[in-house]
């Protein structure tokens, strides 16, 4: 069995990665989170990777609290930049591939059409800046890498879908930002795409999101519609919901490299949401 080291295994994508490899007779997941492996410690990473001799490393670990990154700059750089660097160095030493998951926040968020992998980056906050630094380290130190940028991710864990369903229990109407647009993306859809990449030599930078575009408010309305809830959504502006970190107004990514070089096609966001809600994961406490 070929080993896949999964960092951040307890996160939404880490759980989805395990789900898509469940029952595989070719690959087995070696799961790690902070308790098992500190990816910010190069010596620890090198020792672990040397011992496991993985076929690939799938890095799902990240400091994803966008607001906290603004005040925890050093920690964000350690996890989002130094961590991927360490994993890349270790992967190269044992000849392993690495999948590194990145974000739409590497862009300025002011585009008028979907961002392709070839478009200029311009992060507006510390989260995006540290994630971009991580991408650059992977390119610098990994011989065989797949960098996959995603956005608006939800899966088994705390996410927008669960938050909306929780709010609907006690509110007839919820206020949701209506002037930020993106593509809600199922962690399971992303995991399937990563699974398709791993056995190949189709290395490089990819965008991986579900198809279609909506605002957060539109997303909330669709969640309530599919859940059969009467909750109304009041569309508000970004200015009416201030946050410490600047949110991109436009987060739409074009899965251009997947379409150019693979047969992988992501589901439409509403269809992926239906699969997710019918699985019942969003109702777990």
Secondary structure, 3 states (H helix, E strand, C coil): CEEEEEECCCCHHHHHHHHHHCCCCCEEEEEECCCCCCCCCHHHHHHHHHHHCCCEEEECCCCCCHHHHHHCHHHHHHHHHHHHHHHHHHHHHHCCEEEEEEEHHHCCCCCCCCECCCCCCCCCCHHHHHHHHHHHHHHHHCCCEEEEEECCEECCCCCHHHHHHHHHCCCCEEEEECCCEECCEEHHHHHHHHHHHHCCCCCEEEECCCECCEEHHHHHHHHHHHHCCCCEEEEECHHHCCCCCCCCCECCECCHHHHHHCCCCCCEHHHHHHHHHHHCHHHCC
